[in-house]
């Protein structure tokens, strides 16, 4: 199927009642004749797309979904086929016939059998086993095992760059992103409003879309004072005029940034409902406090745009869809629910906005330490306890509410009561200043412990070396070769690391931390090289090199090892003590000494 045919199916999937050809044509900005032509090409016999007096309606929604999956994503590698099988078997609950899958994916039966063997090897520790029963692909394992696998897929597909401005710079002109970010930085300081990175990038991305539309024939203006301040700065920076929809969006964003936005009860109820559905369906935990305010604000603006027939083109759609197919599936489910609840049709661009919200939230959650809050529900005391934690630490940690019986194993437990058998930070339910100080101090040492544990688990005697090397490229090739030879990485590791180095040097003054442009590890690992005399690294003098090689699903590595290591080695005395290590035993002793810093 071509792109237009896929779009027709998506629009029909979003509603359960007949849709007139004129409405489909308006949504896609093409003629009714083209709509009828596309539908005939998709289903010439009319077996699952029925034509009625009121329009076209899907009689076979499962068939439509299958066609979309096959047309939009044709797996070619083992990893892509494995994802396709996992989605069909674990998420959709199907047991597809082996020969049918061979036809759909254009591969031989022996290739698929080899894929199943590799999948069993990869998921052996998860307790899942894929096999064949009566010619159909099956999977055995408990729900906890399924949760582990789906969670790993989501971690892989929620890349951290979604919550950084660098991602926006790859899609839009960097100067527009930077100038828009400067506008928001100035206004947030002026309004004395707090915005964590997740909220800040959300505000910048929505504003950049308005700037890039550059309306010239409209003269609308926001209604609120803060909205007018935002519009004035954007007009000064970019010389744009605003449509009615743009003006309303700026009003809503200004209110959202200052915590003054009000959403309708219907939008609030829908956002709560769809968030719970996504949690149950995809085995994820979504923080309501960080996700819902942004998601509700977007849904409120979206509903207004739909009523005004003002849909927005989204240049990020191809990037999001290609990089995060499972998150895009979650967004499709949300879009279908929105369409059925509010009686409007969302196109692929609007669906991608949902995917951006979901993906950024999941990526942001992966980066944050967790505070597991436990407090009895006495006369509203629990909510006061949670609100105080959120206000004090919400910008640097994920706050989760728990009962004494369901506290997870990982995270900082902050409890207003004793928890026998658990290591908890017991505080007053009123959280006095001393309690807040103890929580702050407990949050930050965790980063140092993670760095120590990370370095010791990533390195090995065979990956440690010393001595003088001619240049950066030669050393990268030698370190990558060791990682490949000992089974830690794929053979193209050196090429990927050198490719990353071409974009920008990974030297930070005295040390370098090269890494591949995209994941190339079979097992997360790090090679270490010490050169006491120093070597030239693209114009900088470098004495220590850490070649980090993370697995695709090891998304926390850059935040538990990479960033803390950079901050640590910027201390000259710490770097000097590292360069005195002449063997791996001394290196391990140096790592262990970091706990005292």
C-alpha positions in Angstrom: 0.0 0.0 0.0 1.1 3.5 -0.7 1.1 6.3 1.9 -2.4 7.7 0.8 -4.0 4.2 1.1 -2.6 3.8 4.6 -4.0 7.2 5.6 -7.5 6.2 4.4 -7.4 3.1 6.5 -6.2 5.0 9.6 -9.1 7.5 9.2 -11.6 4.7 8.9 -10.2 2.9 11.9 -10.7 6.0 14.1 -14.6 5.8 13.9 -17.1 3.0 14.0 -19.9 4.8 12.0 -19.9 5.4 8.2 -17.7 8.3 7.0 -18.8 10.2 3.9 -16.3 10.4 1.0 -16.4 14.2 1.3 -15.3 14.1 4.9 -12.4 11.8 4.1 -11.4 13.9 1.2 -11.4 17.1 3.3 -9.3 15.4 6.0 -6.7 14.4 3.4 -7.1 17.5 1.2 -7.7 15.4 -1.9 -10.7 14.8 -4.2 -13.7 12.5 -3.4 -12.8 10.6 -6.6 -9.3 9.9 -5.3 -10.8 8.6 -2.1 -13.0 6.1 -3.9 -10.1 5.1 -6.1 -7.9 4.4 -3.1 -10.6 2.4 -1.3 -11.1 0.3 -4.5 -7.4 -0.4 -4.7 -7.3 -1.5 -1.1 -10.4 -3.7 -1.2 -11.6 -4.2 -4.8 -14.2 -6.8 -3.7 -15.6 -4.7 -0.9 -15.0 -7.6 1.6 -14.0 -5.4 4.6 -14.6 -1.8 3.5 -18.3 -1.4 2.9 -20.0 1.4 1.0 -23.3 2.5 2.5 -25.7 5.4 1.8 -24.0 7.3 4.6 -20.4 6.7 3.6 -17.7 4.1 4.0 -17.3 1.9 7.1 -15.0 -0.9 8.1 -16.6 -4.3 8.4 -13.2 -5.9 9.2 -11.2 -3.8 11.6 -8.7 -6.6 12.2 -8.0 -6.9 8.5 -7.4 -3.2 8.3 -5.0 -3.1 11.2 -3.1 -6.1 9.7 -2.8 -4.3 6.4 -1.6 -1.2 8.0 1.1 -3.0 10.0 2.3 -4.9 6.9 2.3 -1.8 4.7 3.8 0.6 7.1 6.5 -1.6 8.5 8.1 -4.4 6.4 10.7 -6.1 8.6 14.0 -6.9 6.9 16.4 -7.7 9.7 16.2 -10.3 12.5 15.6 -7.6 15.1 12.7 -6.1 13.0 11.1 -9.5 12.5 11.4 -10.3 16.2 9.7 -7.0 17.1 6.9 -7.8 14.5 6.4 -11.3 16.1 6.4 -10.0 19.6 3.8 -7.4 18.8 1.5 -9.9 17.1 1.9 -12.7 19.7 2.3 -10.8 23.0 0.3 -7.6 22.4 -2.4 -8.7 20.0 -2.7 -12.2 21.5 -2.5 -14.0 18.1 -0.9 -17.3 17.1 -0.2 -16.6 13.4 0.5 -19.5 11.1 4.2 -19.8 10.2 3.5 -20.0 6.4 1.2 -17.0 6.6 4.0 -15.0 8.3 6.5 -16.2 5.7 4.2 -14.8 2.9 3.6 -11.5 4.8 7.3 -10.9 5.6 8.7 -12.4 2.3 11.1 -14.8 4.1 11.6 -18.6 4.2 10.3 -20.9 6.9 13.9 -21.8 7.8 14.7 -18.1 8.3 11.7 -17.7 10.6 12.7 -20.8 12.6 16.2 -19.4 13.1 14.6 -16.1 14.2 12.6 -18.0 16.9 15.8 -19.7 18.1 17.5 -16.4 18.4 14.5 -14.9 20.2 14.5 -17.7 22.7 18.2 -17.1 23.4 17.6 -13.4 23.8 14.6 -13.8 26.1 15.8 -16.8 28.1 16.4 -14.8 31.2 12.9 -13.3 30.9 11.2 -16.7 31.1 9.6 -16.5 27.7 9.8 -19.2 25.0 8.7 -18.9 21.4 7.9 -22.0 19.4 5.6 -23.7 16.9 2.4 -25.6 17.7 0.3 -27.1 14.9 2.1 -24.8 12.4 1.4 -21.6 14.4 3.9 -19.4 16.2 3.2 -19.5 20.0 4.8 -18.1 23.2 4.8 -19.5 26.7 5.5 -17.6 29.8 3.8 -15.8 32.7 2.4 -12.2 32.7 5.5 -10.9 34.6 7.7 -12.2 31.8 5.6 -10.5 29.1 5.7 -7.3 31.1 9.5 -7.4 31.1 9.8 -7.8 27.4 7.2 -5.1 26.5 8.9 -2.7 29.0 12.3 -3.4 27.3 10.8 -2.6 23.9 9.4 0.7 25.2 12.7 1.6 26.8 14.4 1.0 23.4 11.8 3.1 21.6 11.6 6.0 24.0 15.0 7.6 23.1 16.2 10.2 25.5 16.9 12.7 22.7 13.1 13.3 22.5 13.3 15.4 25.7 16.3 17.5 24.5 16.4 20.4 22.2 18.9 18.6 20.0 16.1 16.4 18.7 14.1 19.5 17.6 17.2 20.9 15.9 17.4 17.8 13.7 13.8 18.5 12.4 13.6 22.3 12.4 16.1 25.0 11.7 18.5 25.2 14.7 18.4 29.0 14.8 14.6 28.9 15.1 14.7 26.3 17.9 17.4 28.3 19.8 15.7 31.7 19.4 12.3 30.2 20.5 14.0 28.6 23.5 15.5 32.0 24.4 12.1 33.5 24.3 10.7 30.9 26.7 13.7 31.2 29.0 13.2 34.9 29.2 9.4 34.7 29.9 9.7 31.9 32.5 12.2 34.0 34.4 10.0 37.1 34.1 6.9 35.1 35.2 8.9 33.3 38.0 7.5 30.0 36.6 9.3 26.7 37.0 9.6 24.3 34.1 11.5 21.1 34.1 13.2 19.9 30.9 10.2 17.9 29.9 7.8 20.8 30.1 10.3 23.3 28.6 10.9 21.2 25.5 7.2 20.7 25.1 6.6 24.4 25.2 9.4 25.1 22.7 8.3 22.3 20.3 4.7 23.6 20.1 5.9 27.2 19.7 8.3 26.3 16.9 5.5 24.7 14.9 3.6 28.0 15.1 6.7 30.0 14.1 7.3 27.7 11.1 3.8 28.1 9.8 4.6 31.9 9.5 1.0 33.1 8.9 1.1 36.3 6.8 -2.5 36.9 6.0 -4.0 36.8 9.6 -4.1 39.4 12.4 -5.4 37.5 15.4 -4.0 38.3 18.8 -4.0 36.3 22.1 -6.6 37.2 24.7 -4.6 36.8 27.9 -1.9 39.2 29.1 0.8 36.5 29.2 -0.3 35.2 25.8 0.2 38.7 24.4 3.6 38.9 25.9 4.6 35.6 24.3 3.1 36.7 20.9 4.9 40.0 21.1 8.3 38.4 21.6 7.7 35.9 18.8 6.6 38.7 16.4 9.7 40.6 17.3 12.0 37.6 16.8 10.4 36.2 13.6 8.1 38.8 12.1 5.1 36.4 12.1 1.4 37.0 12.2 -1.0 34.7 13.9 -4.2 32.8 12.9 -7.1 32.5 15.4 -6.0 29.0 16.2 -2.3 30.1 16.7 -3.4 32.9 19.1 -5.5 30.5 21.2 -2.5 28.0 21.3 -0.2 30.8 22.6 -2.8 31.7 25.3 -3.0 28.1 26.4 0.8 27.6 26.4 1.3 30.7 28.5 -1.4 29.5 31.0 0.2 26.1 31.0 3.6 27.4 31.7 2.4 29.4 34.7 0.1 26.6 36.1 -3.1 28.6 35.4 -4.6 26.5 32.6 -8.0 25.0 33.2 -9.2 22.0 31.1 -12.7 20.8 30.7 -14.1 17.9 32.8 -14.6 15.9 29.6 -10.9 16.3 28.6 -9.7 15.5 32.1 -11.8 12.4 32.2 -10.7 11.2 28.8 -7.0 11.8 29.6 -7.3 9.8 32.8 -9.2 7.0 31.0 -6.8 6.7 28.1 -3.7 6.8 30.4 -5.1 4.0 32.5 -5.8 2.0 29.3 -2.3 2.4 28.0 -0.8 1.4 31.3 -2.9 -1.8 31.4 -2.4 -2.6 27.7 1.3 -2.0 27.5 2.4 -2.8 31.1 3.8 0.7 31.8 3.6 3.0 34.8 2.9 6.6 33.7 3.4 9.4 36.3 0.1 11.3 36.4 1.8 14.4 38.0 4.2 14.9 35.1 2.3 13.5 32.2 -1.3 14.6 32.6 -0.9 18.4 32.8 1.0 18.5 29.4 -1.2 15.8 27.8 -4.5 17.5 29.0 -3.3 20.8 27.7 -2.5 19.3 24.3 -5.8 17.5 24.2 -7.7 20.7 25.0 -6.0 22.6 22.2 -6.5 19.6 19.9 -10.2 19.5 20.5 -10.5 23.2 19.8 -8.5 22.8 16.5 -10.7 20.0 15.4 -13.8 22.0 15.9 -12.2 24.9 14.0 -10.9 22.5 11.3 -7.4 23.6 11.9 -5.1 20.5 11.8 -1.4 21.0 12.1 1.3 19.5 9.8 3.9 17.7 11.9 7.4 17.4 10.3 8.5 15.1 13.2 6.0 12.4 12.1 8.4 10.3 9.9 11.2 10.4 12.6 8.9 9.3 15.4 7.1 6.6 13.5 10.4 5.1 12.2 12.2 5.2 15.5 9.4 4.2 17.8 6.8 1.9 16.2 5.5 0.5 19.4 5.0 4.0 20.9 3.3 5.0 17.7 1.0 2.1 18.2 0.1 3.4 21.6 -0.6 6.8 20.0 -2.9 5.2 17.4 -4.9 3.6 20.2 -5.2 7.0 21.9 -6.2 8.7 18.6 -8.9 6.1 18.0 -10.2 6.7 21.6 -10.2 10.5 21.1 -12.0 10.2 17.8 -14.7 7.9 19.3 -15.1 10.1 22.4 -15.2 13.5 20.7 -16.6 12.7 17.2 -13.7 14.0 15.2 -11.1 12.4 12.8 -7.4 12.7 13.6 -4.8 12.3 10.9 -1.3 10.8 11.1 0.2 14.1 12.1 -2.0 14.6 15.1 -1.4 10.9 16.0 2.3 11.6 16.0 1.8 14.5 18.5 0.3 11.9 20.9 3.3 9.7 20.2 5.6 12.6 21.1 3.9 13.2 24.4 3.9 9.5 25.3 7.5 8.9 24.1 8.9 11.9 25.9 7.2 11.0 29.1 8.5 7.4 29.0 12.0 8.7 28.2 11.9 11.3 31.0 10.7 8.7 33.5 13.7 6.5 32.6 16.1 9.3 33.4 14.6 10.2 36.8 15.5 8.7 40.2 12.4 7.5 42.0 11.0 8.6 45.4 8.6 5.9 46.6 6.3 7.8 49.0 4.4 6.0 51.7 2.0 7.9 54.0 -1.2 7.0 55.9 -4.4 8.6 54.5 -5.4 10.6 57.7 -7.6 13.6 57.1 -6.0 14.5 53.7 -2.5 14.1 55.2 -1.4 11.8 52.3 -2.2 14.3 49.6 -0.4 17.1 51.6 2.6 14.8 51.9 2.6 14.0 48.2 2.1 17.6 47.2 5.0 18.7 49.3 7.3 16.1 47.8 6.2 17.0 44.3 6.8 20.7 44.9 10.2 20.2 46.4 11.6 17.3 44.3 9.3 16.9 41.3 11.8 18.6 39.0 14.5 16.1 39.8 12.8 12.9 40.7 9.7 10.8 39.9 7.3 10.8 42.8 5.3 7.5 43.2 2.6 6.9 45.7 2.6 3.5 47.4 1.0 1.5 50.3 3.3 -0.3 52.8 2.4 -3.6 51.0 3.3 -2.6 47.4 6.6 -0.7 47.7 8.9 -1.8 44.8 12.5 -3.0 45.3 14.2 -0.1 43.5 14.0 3.6 44.5 14.3 5.8 47.5 11.6 4.9 50.0 10.4 8.0 51.9 7.9 6.9 54.5 5.9 8.6 57.2 5.7 5.3 59.1 8.1 2.5 60.0 8.3 -0.3 57.3 9.6 -3.4 59.0 12.1 -5.3 56.8 12.6 -2.4 54.4 15.3 0.1 54.1 13.3 3.4 54.2 14.0 7.0 55.0 11.4 7.6 57.8 10.3 11.2 58.0 7.6 13.3 59.6 4.3 13.3 57.7 4.5 17.1 57.7 7.9 17.1 56.1 9.8 19.7 58.0 13.0 21.4 56.6 15.2 18.8 58.3 13.3 16.0 56.5 13.6 17.7 53.2 17.3 18.1 53.6 17.7 14.4 54.5 15.7 13.5 51.3 17.9 15.8 49.2 21.1 14.2 50.5 19.7 10.7 50.0 18.8 11.4 46.4 22.2 12.6 45.2 24.6 9.9 46.6 22.7 7.4 44.6 24.2 8.9 41.5 27.8 8.2 42.8 26.9 4.7 43.8 25.4 4.1 40.3 28.6 5.4 38.7 30.8 3.0 40.8 28.6 0.0 40.1 28.3 0.9 36.5 32.0 1.2 35.9 32.8 -2.0 37.7 30.2 -3.9 35.8 31.1 -2.5 32.4 34.8 -2.9 32.5 37.0 -6.1 32.6 40.8 -6.9 32.7 40.8 -7.7 28.9 39.3 -4.2 28.2 41.9 -2.2 30.1 45.1 -1.0 28.4 47.9 1.6 28.9 50.7 3.2 26.8 51.1 5.8 24.1 49.1 5.6 20.9 49.7 7.6 17.8 46.3 9.3 17.4 42.6 9.1 18.3 41.5 7.1 15.3 44.1 4.4 15.9 43.2 4.1 19.6 39.5 3.9 18.8 40.2 1.1 16.4 42.3 -0.8 18.9 39.8 -0.4 21.8 36.8 -1.4 19.5 38.7 -4.4 18.3 39.1 -5.6 21.9 35.4 -5.2 22.5 34.5 -7.1 19.3 37.1 -9.9 19.9 35.8 -10.6 23.4 32.1 -10.8 22.3 30.9 -7.5 23.6 30.1 -5.7 20.4 29.3 -6.0 16.7 32.1 -5.8 14.1 31.1 -2.3 12.8 31.7 -0.7 16.3 34.9 1.2 15.2 33.2 2.6 12.2 30.2 3.8 14.3 32.5 5.4 16.9 34.6 7.2 14.3 31.4 8.3 12.6 30.2 9.9 15.8 33.6 11.5 16.3 33.3 13.3 13.0 30.2 15.2 14.2 32.0 16.6 17.3 34.9 15.6 19.4 34.2 13.6 22.5 37.3 15.0 24.3 36.6 17.1 27.4 40.0 18.5 28.3 42.3 15.8 29.6 40.0 12.9 28.9 37.7 11.5 26.2 34.6 9.3 26.2 34.0 8.2 22.6 30.8 6.1 21.9 29.1 4.8 18.7 26.6 6.9 16.7 24.0 4.1 17.2 23.9 1.0 19.4 26.4 -1.7 18.4 26.8 -3.7 21.6 25.8 -7.3 22.2 26.5 -6.7 25.9 26.9 -3.2 27.5 30.6 -2.7 28.1 33.4 -0.1 28.3 37.0 -0.2 27.3 39.5 1.9 29.2 42.9 3.3 28.1 45.4 5.3 30.2 48.2 7.3 28.7 50.2 9.1 31.5 52.2 11.0 28.9 49.2 12.2 27.1 48.2 11.9 23.4 46.8 14.2 20.8 43.0 13.8 20.4 42.0 16.0 17.5 43.9 19.0 18.9 43.4 18.3 22.6 45.8 16.6 25.1 44.1 13.5 26.5 45.4 11.2 29.3 42.4 8.8 29.8 39.9 7.3 27.3 36.6 5.5 28.1 35.0 3.9 25.0 31.4 3.4 26.1 29.4 0.7 24.2 25.8 0.5 25.5 23.2 -2.1 24.4 20.2 -0.6 22.7 18.0 -1.3 25.7 20.5 0.1 28.2 19.0 3.6 28.1 20.2 4.7 31.6 23.9 4.1 30.9 24.5 7.7 29.6 22.8 9.1 32.7 24.3 6.8 35.4 27.8 6.6 33.9 28.5 9.0 31.0 27.3 12.3 32.6 28.6 11.7 36.1 31.9 10.5 34.8 32.4 13.8 32.8 31.6 15.8 35.9 34.0 13.7 38.0 37.0 13.8 35.6 36.7 17.6 35.2 38.3 17.7 38.7 42.0 17.7 37.8 43.1 15.9 41.0 40.7 13.1 40.2 42.0 12.8 36.7 45.6 12.8 37.9 44.9 9.9 40.3 43.3 8.0 37.4 46.3 8.4 35.2 48.5 6.7 37.8 46.6 3.4 37.3 49.0 1.0 35.6 46.8 -2.1 35.6 43.1 -3.2 36.0 43.5 -3.9 39.7 44.6 -0.3 40.4 41.8 1.0 38.2 39.2 -0.9 40.2 40.7 0.5 43.4 40.4 4.0 41.9 36.7 3.4 41.0 36.0 2.1 44.5 37.6 5.3 46.0 35.0 7.4 44.2 32.6 6.7 47.0 34.5 9.0 49.3 34.4 11.9 46.8 
